[in-house]
Each structure stands twice: as structure tokens, then as C-alpha cells.
Amino acid sequence: MQNTLKSEIEKILALPLTKREIEEYYRGNCKKGTLKIGLEYERVSLDSRTYEPAQYNFLSEIIRNFALMNNWELIVDSNIIIGAKDGFSSISLEPGGQFEISLEPKQNLDDVLENLNHYVRQLDKLGEFYNIMFLPYGINPKATYPDINIVKKKRYEIMADYLPKIGKLAPVMMRETAGVQVNFDYVSEDDAILKLKTAAYMSPFVTGFYANSPVRGDQLTKHKSFRALAWKYTGYDRCNLFYSNLINSRMGQGFEDYINAITNVPMLYIERNGRYIELEGKITFKDFMQRGYMNYSATLDDYLLHSSLTFPDVRLKNCIEIRNHDSQNILGALSVCALYKGILHNREAMGEIIDFLKPLRHEDLEILGLQSAKYGLNFMVDKLNMGAYDAARKIFEISRKYLPENERDYLDKALWLLQNKKCVADIILEKGISDAASLCEYLKTIS
């Protein structure tokens, strides 16, 4: 009897993954009760004396000491330290040594701020000991990717080998850039898709306002957000807003539509018993589900891994991840949280955003995204019959209207800048900053 039961279980586990199972995963992550906000905050790691990239051995010591101070568990990959974690919070190294703080989701923005301040202060103090500074900026201002060593994490090595074959700026994205990501709960399938579409419609205007990477390679570039440009050219089939049908359709969209887009993306690798089986884009996940690969069949874990290796501006996982912002100083990062909280926590606000931006189609958003990378918000949006500064200001004003009164001041500086037709990068440019040393010295004063 026991052998028969075991055999039946093995047969069930061997069945190919279905879209219905993936849909159930997303449905299982619909939240009840209080909605929370998560923040993932990256900064560029530099030697504070030379502004060259920070060396891994110093970054690993910072992680080790931080873990000891907070009684956190170290995260190890391929026998090297890549981070530390405690419950829902973690610190980790991105491919080029950029330092990320991922916070436990909170309900109130003041709690997010307090939590972020606490960990930033600790890391900055540890950094001082090792002559390391963590720069709240969207791209490495001095070194470019040929001179930045990749962190020896197997995932990063696979990405570094494959992505440049499909995106000419993929090495820039991986080794140079740093951003702010905010995460929001969803309560239902309809709510998840509405939040995803709302944030997607906003993306070029928000990218333009938070543009904060005009200096790269120790000189001014022709882009206010070179980080955003790099992401545009990391791979059209896995970055930007590649789920065009989901955006362009006005009704009836659901988890299946998002899954269809994700499963049409070529695969990088799968994991089995600690082994990495590289697929190098040979098949899509849809192919893998239908026919398998070698002797392997698709599992839900494979789908979740594959989904994490797609990089749209707005991504659906166990929450809504919004990823299209250059790194900012602490209050700038909190204003990103505030902007989306005011809109995504209120169905009426989302309705106002969709109604305002509904003349735009997927192809418009992609073009506007390229313009925001180059110009910030200094361009016209013909289909809205207004400038991008005015469109962004309206978005921020809608958010402030729906935010709790005690959280509205998080958007005050942003609205002041927009009223004066400025984005974040414009402040850097107005000060005549055009090299890495001047930039770093300036950012020290506002961090």
C-alpha cells in the first residue's frame, strides 16, 4: 500500500506544469487585510578616496559585520558571501557590487523611513571603516562595465554571458546601474492587473522625474537617466513593457494574459539539485512546459525562477514590483513609495490615472520611455496635448490627493520641482557638475 501511494505521488509530481497552476500561485498571493509597501533600495558602491568601484573583499566584510551586529544569517552562493537576511529583510550585492537593502513591508511610510534610516546608518558607518561610500545615484559615475568585476554568483555569471547577446547595454545594466524598487500587495486578480496597468501607464513620466544618472564614465552623457537607457537596451523580449496586449486591451485581462507574456520569453537556465542547466535562450518557457528539455519537465519553481529573470518596468510576482526609478537619496526613495501608495491604494485614484493616460498605447509608452531617459521630462506628449512636466505634475497631484494627510509631505519636494519644471537630474546639471568627483562630493551633502 505504501509503495503504491508513493508511486502515485511521484506520478502527480512528474506531471507537466499547467497555466492553471501558475494562476493559482498568483491567486494564492492575493492579500487580505492591511495592504503594505515594500522597498528595495540600491546604491552604487565606491572607494570613497578614488571613486573607483569598491572591492568585493571589503563589501563582503561589511556584510559579515552587519550580520554580526544584527544577528542576521549570511547568504552564500558558490562559497562566497553575497548578502544577509532576517525574516523579510535582507541586504545583498547586485552584479557589479551595487549594495541593496530590501525592507520588510510596512503599512505606514514613517515606518518605512525609520527602518531604512536604521540600516543605512549602520551600513554607512561600516563603509567609513573600509573607505567605502554608498552613492544614492542611478549609475556608477566613474568606472564603466569593462572595469567593474562581476560578483561571482552563478546567476550573475549566466546573465553576464547571455544578456549581451540580445541587448547591447546589458553589461551596463548589470555592472553599473542602481535603482529604487517599490512593491505593493494586491487583493484580487482584477486588482493585480489594474495596479500593473496603472503603474505601466505612469512609467515614462515617473522614470523621467526620477532621472538621476546624467554623469557616467567621469563625464556628462547626453541622457538624464543613462540607467533607464541601459535597461531599454538589455533585451526587448524581457525588459521595458513587453506585455503589449495586456496594456493595449481595455478590459477582460487577467493573470493568464500576464503568464502568456512571461512564458513567451526565452529561458536562461533551470536548477536541479544545486546544478545549473543553462538553456541560453534556446527555448521559451512555453516550449518547456509543452515539450520539456532533455529529461526535465517544467515545475512551478522553474516558472518563478524564469519570471525573476524577466525585467519589465512593472512586474507581477507575489506582489506588484515597480522597478523603473534611478537610485535616490533616502527622502527621494520615500517619495517614490508615497507616489505609488497614493494611487495604488485607491481604486478611484487608479481610475483617474487610467482615464488621464488612456490616449496612450503600448508603443507610445515605449517611445516616451526613451524620451524620458534622454530628456527627463523636457519633451512634449502630443497625444495628451501637454508637456511631460505637466503630465507628471498631474500624476503627483492625484497621488497627493489620495494619500493620508500625515503622509502628503513626502511629495512636497517633488511637486515643488515639477512646478518649477525640473526633474532630479536637472539639479545636478544646473550646478555645473560634470565629473564623478564633483558629483560624489555634492551627493554627500544631500544623502
Salt bridges, closest charged atoms under 4 A:
GLU8 OE2 - LYS11 NZ 3.71
GLU23 OE1 - ARG27 NH2 3.03
GLU24 OE2 - ARG27 NH1 2.91
ASP47 OD2 - ARG49 NH2 3.07
GLU52 OE2 - LYS142 NZ 3.44
GLU61 OE2 - ARG64 NE 3.44
ASP124 OD1 - ARG43 NH2 3.07
ASP161 OD2 - LYS165 NZ 3.78
GLU176 OE1 - ARG216 NE 2.67
ASP185 OD1 - LYS31 NZ 3.89
GLU189 OE1 - ARG27 NH2 3.39
ASP190 OD2 - ARG347 NH2 2.52
ASP191 OD2 - LYS195 NZ 2.96
GLU256 OE2 - LYS19 NZ 3.28
GLU278 OE2 - LYS154 NZ 3.95
GLU280 OE1 - LYS282 NZ 3.87
ASP287 OD1 - ARG291 NH2 3.22
ASP302 OD2 - ARG272 NH2 2.76
GLU321 OE1 - ARG315 NE 2.79
GLU321 OE2 - LYS317 NZ 3.92
ASP326 OD1 - ARG227 NE 2.34
GLU352 OE2 - LYS401 NZ 2.91
ASP355 OD1 - LYS358 NZ 2.92
ASP364 OD2 - LYS383 NZ 2.87
GLU366 OE1 - LYS232 NZ 3.18
GLU366 OE2 - HIS362 NE2 3.27
ASP390 OD1 - LYS421 NZ 2.98
GLU397 OE2 - ARG393 NE 3.10
GLU407 OE1 - LYS341 NZ 2.79
ASP412 OD1 - ARG400 NH2 3.30
ASP426 OD1 - LYS224 NZ 2.64
GLU430 OE2 - LYS422 NZ 2.55
GLU441 OE2 - LYS444 NZ 2.92
